[in-house]
């Protein structure tokens, strides 16, 4: 209730105050309207005055601008006239310059034309002189031709006379000699041909003898120099590997219970283990020298370790196989380093290392290859050839022997295929394939490899042969020599390096001895296999014997 009364009182008070304000506002509004009207009148007056003032100013500005425009126009016309005059002057000057240039050019052309005219006149004079000379020469030639015709007729007549005389003399000679002229010509030609052939044969023999003498001397010099510069080792024949034992009891441990250890060793290595009465030793026998080396090292490690059973055997053999493969690669790499040949494929280096355990006539093939490389280099240097290429061919010439038991074909053909496979140059490939003359040599590099290979295998102490093979080779040499007709005796000497043949002097002439030596050498090459080369010497001797009584 209290709140309602309070609100009512406040409303009534506000209402009364609002009525009072309305009355005051009416009086104030009338005053404000009057003031506004007064201000409007003052503003209208000021606007009219300002307009009049602005119009006067605008008029003055317009007059000033017109005056300025007239002035600018006058200046522009003066400048245009000046520019026009200046351009006219420049054009006149340019025309004058062009005119002067044309006159100068015309004068120069006139001078040139005058010079050309003079030259033409001189040339015409020269031509006239030459024409006169030609006319004179033609007259002279015509006279000479007439003289030649006359002389030709005289010569023809004389020739006819000579022919008639010659025919008469030929008839007389034919009657006296009893043969015709054609038969005489034929006999003369035959005699001249026989004399020419005889002289040619003598000359050819002389040239061949001189060439052989010089070539033989130079070849001996080069080979001797190569041998002097390289000192090789003597061969040591080795067919089996022997492993020493610390005591006899170790043989039983190697054999094992019921032979299981030795069977495991033979199965893992592929080598035969021979345990016999040899005191404190085990003999290893096998075709593959690398496997034999693996077996030897494996057995030595098992003996030093003391633990010998099938599991340990397989572990040791596998580990030793890896070590031997690494050793082979290092051996091939060392060989290339010793020779001074670089850039060989890694697989070829591995194959080179395998040659370390390969022998030919008991000669180590890797040592033989290194020796051939050095000899090739020395001979190539003496002949002015590529030394590095010669060493490379010599080092790789027997690379086929590393795998010849795995592929069909000769080691030369296999080696050339391997070299071609691993991107060796065609000259190297052909030198490898031709070093045993299975392929015809095409370059001096092929001959160098052949000579170095023969020299390395033929030097004393390089290779060994069994007694049976040696004796059979000597017998075959003498048998081949005796197979030819006209042979009196034959002797194989110098350990089979030379065969001397004595022929019947009445059946074989001096010229035939050369052919016989070549034929015997060819037959030896085709039928026999031998290291190095064999010298064939044919001797013809005629003896006259008489006894004084």
C-alpha positions as CSV (number, residue, x, y, z in Angstrom):
1,X,0.0,0.0,0.0
2,X,2.8,2.3,0.9
3,X,4.4,1.7,-2.4
4,X,1.3,2.5,-4.3
5,X,0.8,5.8,-2.5
6,X,4.4,6.8,-3.1
7,X,4.1,6.1,-6.8
8,X,0.9,8.1,-7.1
9,X,2.5,11.1,-5.5
10,X,5.5,10.9,-7.8
11,X,3.2,10.8,-10.9
12,X,1.2,13.8,-9.9
13,X,4.4,15.8,-9.2
14,X,5.8,15.0,-12.7
15,X,2.5,16.0,-14.4
16,X,2.6,19.4,-12.8
17,X,6.2,20.0,-13.8
18,X,5.5,19.0,-17.4
19,X,2.6,21.6,-17.8
20,X,4.9,24.3,-16.5
21,X,7.6,23.4,-19.0
22,X,5.1,23.5,-21.9
23,X,4.1,27.0,-21.2
24,X,7.7,28.2,-21.0
25,X,8.5,26.5,-24.3
26,X,5.8,28.4,-26.1
27,X,7.2,31.8,-25.2
28,X,10.8,30.7,-26.1
29,X,9.8,29.4,-29.5
30,X,8.4,32.7,-30.7
31,X,11.6,34.5,-29.9
32,X,13.7,31.9,-31.7
33,X,11.6,32.2,-34.9
34,X,12.1,36.0,-35.0
35,X,15.8,35.6,-34.6
36,X,15.9,33.1,-37.5
37,X,14.0,35.4,-39.8
38,X,16.5,38.2,-39.0
39,X,19.4,36.0,-39.7
40,X,17.9,34.9,-43.0
41,X,17.5,38.4,-44.2
42,X,21.1,39.3,-43.3
43,X,22.4,36.2,-45.1
44,X,20.4,36.9,-48.3
45,X,21.8,40.4,-48.4
46,X,25.3,39.2,-47.9
47,X,24.8,36.6,-50.7
48,X,23.5,39.1,-53.1
49,X,26.5,41.4,-52.4
50,X,29.0,38.6,-52.7
51,X,27.4,37.5,-56.0
52,X,27.7,41.0,-57.4
53,X,31.3,41.2,-56.2
54,X,32.2,37.8,-57.6
55,X,30.6,38.6,-61.0
56,X,32.7,41.8,-61.2
57,X,35.8,39.8,-60.3
58,X,35.0,37.1,-62.9
59,X,34.6,39.7,-65.6
60,X,37.9,41.2,-64.7
61,X,39.6,37.8,-64.8
62,X,38.0,37.0,-68.2
63,X,39.4,40.2,-69.6
64,X,42.9,39.4,-68.2
65,X,42.7,35.8,-69.7
66,X,41.8,37.1,-73.1
67,X,44.7,39.5,-73.0
68,X,47.1,36.7,-72.0
69,X,45.7,34.5,-74.7
70,X,46.3,37.1,-77.4
71,X,49.8,37.6,-76.1
72,X,50.5,33.8,-76.1
73,X,49.1,33.6,-79.7
74,X,51.4,36.4,-80.8
75,X,54.5,34.6,-79.2
76,X,53.5,31.3,-80.7
77,X,53.2,32.7,-84.2
78,X,56.7,34.4,-83.8
79,X,58.3,31.1,-82.6
80,X,56.6,29.2,-85.5
81,X,58.0,31.6,-88.0
82,X,61.4,31.4,-86.5
83,X,61.3,27.5,-86.5
84,X,60.1,27.5,-90.1
85,X,62.9,29.8,-91.2
86,X,65.4,27.6,-89.3
87,X,64.1,24.4,-90.9
88,X,64.3,26.0,-94.3
89,X,67.9,26.9,-93.7
90,X,68.7,23.4,-92.5
91,X,67.0,21.8,-95.5
92,X,69.0,24.1,-97.8
93,X,72.2,23.2,-96.1
94,X,71.4,19.5,-96.4
95,X,70.6,19.8,-100.0
96,X,73.8,21.6,-100.6
97,X,75.8,18.9,-98.8
98,X,74.0,16.1,-100.7
99,X,74.8,18.0,-104.0
100,X,78.5,18.3,-103.0
101,X,78.7,14.6,-102.2
102,X,77.1,13.7,-105.5
103,X,79.5,15.8,-107.4
104,X,82.4,14.3,-105.5
105,X,81.2,10.8,-106.2
106,X,80.6,11.6,-109.9
107,X,84.1,12.9,-110.2
108,X,85.5,9.7,-108.6
109,X,83.4,7.5,-110.9
110,X,84.7,9.5,-113.8
111,X,88.2,8.9,-112.8
112,X,87.6,5.2,-112.4
113,X,86.0,5.0,-115.8
114,X,88.9,6.8,-117.3
115,X,91.3,4.3,-115.7
116,X,89.2,1.4,-116.9
117,X,89.2,2.9,-120.4
118,X,93.0,3.1,-120.3
119,X,93.3,-0.5,-119.1
120,X,90.9,-1.7,-121.8
121,X,92.9,0.2,-124.4
122,X,96.1,-1.5,-123.2
123,X,94.5,-4.9,-123.2
124,X,93.2,-4.4,-126.7
125,X,96.7,-3.4,-127.9
126,X,98.1,-6.5,-126.2
127,X,95.4,-8.7,-127.7
128,X,96.1,-7.3,-131.2
129,X,99.8,-8.1,-130.7
130,X,99.0,-11.6,-129.6
131,X,96.7,-12.1,-132.6
132,X,99.5,-11.0,-134.8
133,X,101.9,-13.4,-133.2
134,X,99.3,-16.2,-133.5
135,X,98.8,-15.5,-137.1
136,X,102.5,-15.7,-137.6
137,X,102.8,-18.9,-135.7
138,X,99.9,-20.4,-137.6
139,X,101.7,-19.6,-140.8
140,X,104.8,-21.2,-139.4
141,X,102.9,-24.3,-138.2
142,X,101.2,-24.7,-141.6
143,X,104.6,-24.6,-143.2
144,X,106.0,-27.1,-140.7
145,X,103.0,-29.4,-141.2
146,X,103.6,-29.4,-144.9
147,X,107.3,-30.2,-144.3
148,X,106.2,-33.0,-141.9
149,X,103.8,-34.5,-144.4
150,X,106.6,-34.6,-146.9
151,X,109.0,-36.2,-144.4
152,X,106.3,-38.7,-143.3
153,X,105.8,-39.8,-146.8
154,X,109.6,-40.3,-147.2
155,X,109.7,-42.2,-143.9
156,X,106.9,-44.5,-145.0
157,X,108.7,-45.3,-148.2
158,X,111.9,-46.0,-146.3
159,X,110.0,-48.2,-143.8
160,X,108.5,-50.2,-146.7
161,X,112.0,-50.7,-148.1
162,X,113.3,-51.7,-144.6
163,X,110.4,-54.2,-144.1
164,X,111.0,-55.7,-147.5
165,X,114.8,-56.0,-146.7
166,X,114.0,-57.5,-143.2
167,X,111.6,-60.0,-144.7
168,X,114.2,-61.0,-147.2
169,X,116.8,-61.4,-144.5
170,X,114.4,-63.3,-142.3
171,X,113.7,-65.7,-145.2
172,X,117.4,-66.2,-145.7
173,X,118.0,-66.7,-141.9
174,X,115.2,-69.2,-141.7
175,X,116.6,-71.1,-144.6
176,X,120.1,-71.1,-143.0
177,X,118.9,-71.8,-139.4
178,X,116.2,-74.3,-140.4
179,X,113.6,-72.8,-138.0
180,X,111.0,-70.1,-138.4
181,X,111.0,-66.7,-136.7
182,X,108.1,-67.6,-134.4
183,X,110.0,-70.6,-133.2
184,X,113.2,-68.5,-132.7
185,X,111.2,-66.0,-130.7
186,X,109.6,-68.7,-128.5
187,X,113.0,-70.2,-127.8
188,X,114.5,-66.8,-127.0
189,X,111.6,-66.1,-124.6
190,X,112.0,-69.5,-122.9
191,X,115.7,-68.9,-122.4
192,X,115.1,-65.4,-121.0
193,X,112.4,-66.7,-118.7
194,X,114.6,-69.5,-117.3
195,X,117.4,-67.0,-116.8
196,X,115.1,-64.5,-115.2
197,X,113.7,-67.3,-112.9
198,X,117.1,-68.4,-111.9
199,X,118.2,-64.9,-111.2
200,X,115.0,-64.2,-109.3
201,X,115.5,-67.4,-107.2
202,X,119.0,-66.4,-106.4
203,X,117.9,-62.9,-105.5
204,X,115.0,-64.2,-103.4
205,X,117.3,-66.6,-101.6
206,X,119.8,-63.8,-101.0
207,X,117.1,-61.5,-99.6
208,X,115.7,-64.3,-97.4
209,X,119.1,-65.1,-96.1
210,X,119.8,-61.5,-95.3
211,X,116.4,-61.0,-93.7
212,X,116.7,-64.2,-91.7
213,X,120.1,-63.2,-90.5
214,X,119.0,-59.7,-89.5
215,X,115.7,-60.9,-88.0
216,X,117.5,-63.8,-86.2
217,X,120.1,-61.5,-84.8
218,X,117.5,-58.9,-83.6
219,X,115.2,-61.6,-82.2
220,X,118.1,-63.2,-80.3
221,X,119.1,-59.8,-79.0
222,X,115.6,-59.0,-77.8
223,X,115.0,-62.4,-76.2
224,X,118.4,-62.3,-74.5
225,X,117.6,-58.9,-73.1
226,X,114.2,-60.1,-71.9
227,X,115.8,-63.1,-70.2
228,X,118.5,-61.0,-68.6
229,X,115.9,-58.5,-67.2
230,X,113.7,-61.2,-65.7
231,X,115.0,-63.9,-63.3
232,X,112.4,-66.5,-62.7
233,X,112.2,-69.3,-60.1
234,X,112.8,-72.9,-60.7
235,X,109.8,-75.2,-60.6
236,X,109.2,-77.5,-57.7
237,X,107.0,-80.4,-58.6
238,X,104.1,-80.9,-56.2
239,X,101.2,-83.3,-56.8
240,X,99.9,-84.0,-53.2
241,X,99.6,-82.2,-49.9
242,X,101.0,-83.6,-46.7
243,X,99.8,-82.5,-43.3
244,X,102.1,-83.3,-40.3
245,X,100.6,-84.7,-37.1
246,X,101.8,-84.1,-33.6
247,X,101.5,-87.8,-32.7
248,X,100.2,-91.1,-34.0
249,X,97.1,-91.0,-31.7
250,X,95.8,-88.1,-33.8
251,X,95.2,-90.4,-36.8
252,X,92.5,-92.2,-34.7
253,X,90.8,-88.9,-33.8
254,X,90.8,-87.9,-37.5
255,X,89.2,-91.1,-38.5
256,X,86.7,-91.0,-35.7
257,X,84.2,-93.5,-34.4
258,X,83.4,-95.9,-37.3
259,X,85.1,-93.4,-39.6
260,X,82.5,-90.6,-39.3
261,X,85.1,-87.8,-39.0
262,X,87.1,-88.7,-42.1
263,X,83.9,-89.2,-44.1
264,X,82.7,-85.8,-43.0
265,X,86.1,-84.3,-44.0
266,X,86.0,-85.9,-47.5
267,X,82.3,-85.0,-48.0
268,X,82.9,-81.3,-47.0
269,X,86.2,-80.8,-49.0
270,X,85.9,-83.3,-51.9
271,X,89.4,-84.5,-51.2
272,X,90.7,-88.0,-50.4
273,X,92.3,-88.3,-47.0
274,X,94.9,-91.1,-47.1
275,X,95.9,-92.3,-43.6
276,X,98.5,-95.1,-44.0
277,X,101.7,-96.2,-42.3
278,X,103.4,-92.9,-43.0
279,X,104.6,-91.8,-39.6
280,X,102.9,-88.7,-38.2
281,X,101.5,-87.6,-41.5
282,X,98.2,-87.5,-43.5
283,X,98.3,-87.3,-47.3
284,X,95.6,-85.3,-49.1
285,X,94.9,-86.3,-52.7
286,X,92.5,-84.5,-55.1
287,X,92.2,-83.2,-58.7
288,X,91.3,-79.6,-57.6
289,X,94.3,-77.8,-56.0
290,X,92.0,-75.2,-54.4
291,X,90.0,-77.8,-52.7
292,X,93.2,-79.5,-51.6
293,X,94.4,-76.3,-50.0
294,X,91.1,-75.8,-48.2
295,X,91.3,-79.4,-46.9
296,X,94.9,-78.9,-45.7
297,X,94.2,-75.6,-43.8
298,X,91.0,-77.1,-42.4
299,X,92.8,-80.2,-41.1
300,X,95.6,-78.1,-39.6
301,X,93.1,-76.0,-37.7
302,X,91.1,-79.0,-36.5
303,X,94.4,-80.6,-35.2
304,X,95.4,-77.4,-33.4
305,X,91.9,-76.9,-32.0
306,X,91.5,-80.5,-30.8
307,X,87.7,-80.6,-31.3
308,X,87.2,-83.0,-34.2
309,X,83.6,-83.9,-34.9
310,X,81.2,-83.6,-38.0
311,X,79.6,-80.3,-36.9
312,X,82.9,-78.6,-36.1
313,X,84.4,-80.0,-39.4
314,X,81.6,-78.3,-41.5
315,X,82.0,-75.1,-39.6
316,X,85.8,-75.0,-40.1
317,X,85.7,-76.0,-43.8
318,X,83.1,-73.2,-44.5
319,X,85.2,-70.6,-42.8
320,X,88.4,-71.7,-44.5
321,X,86.7,-71.7,-47.9
322,X,85.8,-68.1,-47.4
323,X,89.3,-67.2,-46.3
324,X,90.9,-69.0,-49.3
325,X,88.5,-67.2,-51.7
326,X,89.6,-63.9,-50.1
327,X,93.3,-65.0,-50.4
328,X,92.8,-65.8,-54.1
329,X,91.4,-62.4,-54.8
330,X,94.3,-60.8,-52.9
331,X,96.8,-62.9,-54.9
332,X,95.2,-61.8,-58.2
333,X,95.2,-58.2,-57.1
334,X,98.9,-58.4,-56.0
335,X,99.7,-59.9,-59.5
336,X,98.1,-56.9,-61.3
337,X,99.9,-54.6,-58.9
338,X,103.3,-56.3,-59.5
339,X,102.9,-56.2,-63.3
340,X,101.5,-52.6,-63.3
341,X,98.2,-53.4,-65.0
342,X,95.1,-51.6,-63.7
343,X,91.4,-51.5,-64.6
344,X,90.9,-55.2,-64.8
345,X,87.4,-56.5,-63.9
346,X,87.0,-57.9,-60.4
347,X,85.9,-61.3,-61.7
348,X,89.0,-61.6,-63.8
349,X,91.1,-60.7,-60.8
350,X,89.5,-63.6,-58.9
351,X,90.2,-65.9,-61.8
352,X,93.8,-64.7,-61.8
353,X,94.1,-65.6,-58.1
354,X,92.8,-69.1,-58.8
355,X,95.8,-69.7,-61.1
356,X,97.9,-69.6,-57.9
357,X,96.9,-73.2,-57.2
358,X,97.0,-74.3,-60.9
359,X,100.1,-75.9,-62.5
360,X,101.1,-76.8,-66.0
361,X,103.9,-79.3,-66.4
362,X,104.5,-78.6,-62.7
363,X,105.0,-74.9,-63.4
364,X,102.7,-72.5,-61.4
365,X,100.4,-70.8,-63.9
366,X,100.1,-67.5,-62.0
367,X,103.9,-67.2,-61.7
368,X,104.1,-68.2,-65.4
369,X,101.5,-65.5,-66.3
370,X,103.4,-62.8,-64.4
371,X,106.6,-63.9,-66.1
372,X,105.0,-63.7,-69.5
373,X,103.6,-60.3,-68.7
374,X,107.1,-59.0,-67.8
375,X,108.7,-60.6,-70.9
376,X,106.0,-59.1,-73.2
377,X,106.6,-55.7,-71.7
378,X,110.4,-55.9,-72.2
379,X,110.1,-57.0,-75.8
380,X,107.3,-54.4,-76.6
381,X,109.6,-51.7,-75.2
382,X,112.4,-52.8,-77.5
383,X,110.1,-52.8,-80.5
384,X,108.5,-49.5,-79.7
385,X,105.1,-51.0,-79.0
386,X,102.5,-50.3,-76.3
387,X,104.1,-51.7,-73.1
388,X,101.0,-51.6,-70.9
389,X,98.9,-53.4,-73.5
390,X,101.5,-56.0,-74.0
391,X,101.8,-56.7,-70.2
392,X,98.0,-56.9,-70.0
393,X,97.8,-59.5,-72.7
394,X,100.6,-61.5,-71.2
395,X,99.1,-61.5,-67.8
396,X,95.7,-62.6,-69.1
397,X,96.8,-65.1,-71.8
398,X,96.3,-68.2,-69.6
399,X,93.1,-67.0,-67.8
400,X,91.1,-69.8,-69.3
401,X,93.1,-72.4,-67.3
402,X,91.3,-71.2,-64.2
403,X,88.0,-72.7,-65.4
404,X,89.0,-75.0,-68.3
405,X,87.9,-78.0,-66.2
406,X,84.4,-76.5,-66.0
407,X,83.9,-75.7,-69.7
408,X,84.5,-77.5,-72.9
409,X,87.2,-76.2,-75.3
410,X,90.9,-75.2,-75.1
411,X,92.0,-72.7,-72.5
412,X,92.9,-70.2,-75.2
413,X,89.3,-70.1,-76.5
414,X,87.8,-70.1,-73.0
415,X,90.2,-67.3,-72.0
416,X,89.3,-65.2,-75.0
417,X,85.6,-65.6,-74.3
418,X,86.1,-64.6,-70.6
419,X,88.2,-61.5,-71.7
420,X,85.5,-60.5,-74.2
421,X,82.8,-61.0,-71.5
422,X,84.5,-58.7,-69.1
423,X,85.0,-55.9,-71.7
424,X,88.7,-56.3,-72.6
425,X,89.7,-54.7,-75.9
426,X,89.5,-56.7,-79.2
427,X,93.4,-56.7,-79.5
428,X,93.7,-58.3,-76.0
429,X,91.0,-60.9,-76.8
430,X,92.6,-61.9,-80.1
431,X,96.1,-62.1,-78.5
432,X,94.7,-64.6,-75.9
433,X,92.9,-66.7,-78.5
434,X,96.0,-66.8,-80.8
435,X,98.8,-67.5,-78.3
436,X,98.8,-71.2,-79.2
437,X,98.1,-70.5,-82.9
438,X,94.6,-71.9,-82.8
439,X,93.7,-68.6,-84.4
440,X,96.0,-66.9,-87.0
441,X,98.0,-64.0,-85.5
442,X,96.9,-60.6,-86.8
443,X,99.2,-58.1,-85.0
444,X,102.6,-57.9,-83.4
445,X,100.9,-58.1,-80.0
446,X,99.8,-61.7,-80.8
447,X,103.4,-62.6,-81.8
448,X,104.8,-61.1,-78.6
449,X,102.5,-63.1,-76.4
450,X,103.4,-66.3,-78.3
451,X,107.1,-65.6,-78.0
452,X,106.9,-64.7,-74.3
453,X,104.8,-67.8,-73.5
454,X,107.2,-70.1,-75.3
455,X,110.2,-68.4,-73.6
456,X,108.7,-68.7,-70.2
457,X,107.9,-72.4,-70.6
458,X,111.1,-73.3,-72.4
459,X,113.7,-71.7,-70.1
460,X,115.8,-74.2,-68.1
461,X,114.1,-75.3,-64.9
462,X,110.7,-73.8,-65.7
463,X,108.9,-77.1,-66.3
464,X,109.3,-80.7,-65.6
465,X,108.2,-83.7,-67.6
466,X,108.0,-87.3,-66.6
467,X,110.7,-89.6,-68.1
468,X,108.2,-91.5,-70.2
469,X,106.8,-88.4,-71.8
470,X,110.3,-87.0,-72.5
471,X,111.5,-90.3,-74.1
472,X,108.3,-90.6,-76.2
473,X,108.7,-87.0,-77.5
474,X,112.3,-87.7,-78.6
475,X,111.2,-90.9,-80.3
476,X,108.3,-89.1,-82.1
477,X,110.6,-86.4,-83.3
478,X,113.0,-89.0,-84.9
479,X,110.0,-91.0,-86.3
480,X,108.5,-87.9,-88.0
481,X,111.9,-87.0,-89.5
482,X,112.5,-90.6,-90.8
483,X,109.1,-90.6,-92.5
484,X,110.4,-88.3,-95.3
485,X,112.2,-89.8,-98.3
486,X,115.9,-89.1,-98.8
487,X,116.7,-89.1,-95.0
488,X,119.9,-90.9,-94.0
489,X,119.9,-90.3,-90.2
490,X,118.1,-88.1,-87.6
491,X,119.1,-87.1,-84.1
492,X,116.9,-85.4,-81.4
493,X,119.3,-83.3,-79.3
494,X,119.3,-80.5,-76.7
495,X,116.6,-82.3,-74.6
496,X,114.3,-82.4,-77.6
497,X,114.7,-78.7,-78.4
498,X,116.4,-79.4,-81.7
499,X,116.4,-82.2,-84.3
500,X,119.3,-82.6,-86.8
501,X,118.6,-84.5,-90.0
502,X,121.3,-85.8,-92.4
503,X,120.0,-86.3,-96.0
504,X,121.3,-88.4,-98.9
505,X,123.3,-85.9,-101.1
506,X,122.4,-87.7,-104.3
507,X,118.7,-87.7,-103.7
508,X,118.1,-84.3,-102.1
509,X,119.5,-81.1,-103.6
510,X,120.5,-77.9,-101.7
511,X,117.2,-76.2,-102.7
512,X,115.2,-79.2,-101.5
513,X,116.7,-79.0,-98.0
514,X,114.8,-75.7,-97.4
515,X,111.5,-77.2,-98.4
516,X,112.2,-80.4,-96.4
517,X,113.0,-78.4,-93.2
518,X,109.7,-76.5,-93.6
519,X,107.7,-79.7,-94.2
520,X,109.2,-81.4,-91.2
521,X,108.5,-78.4,-88.9
522,X,104.9,-78.3,-90.1
523,X,104.4,-82.0,-89.4
524,X,105.9,-81.7,-85.9
525,X,103.6,-78.8,-85.2
526,X,100.5,-80.7,-86.3
527,X,101.3,-84.0,-84.6
528,X,103.2,-83.2,-81.4
529,X,102.4,-81.2,-78.2
530,X,105.5,-79.7,-76.6
531,X,106.5,-76.6,-74.6
532,X,108.5,-73.9,-76.3
533,X,109.8,-74.5,-79.8
534,X,111.8,-77.1,-81.7
535,X,114.6,-76.2,-84.2
536,X,114.7,-78.3,-87.4
537,X,118.2,-78.5,-89.0
538,X,118.6,-80.3,-92.3
539,X,122.2,-81.1,-93.3
540,X,123.4,-82.1,-96.8
541,X,126.9,-83.2,-97.3
542,X,128.7,-84.9,-100.3
543,X,132.0,-86.7,-99.7
544,X,134.4,-88.1,-102.3
545,X,136.5,-90.9,-100.8
546,X,139.4,-92.7,-102.5
547,X,142.2,-94.8,-101.1
548,X,145.8,-94.7,-102.2
549,X,147.4,-98.1,-102.5
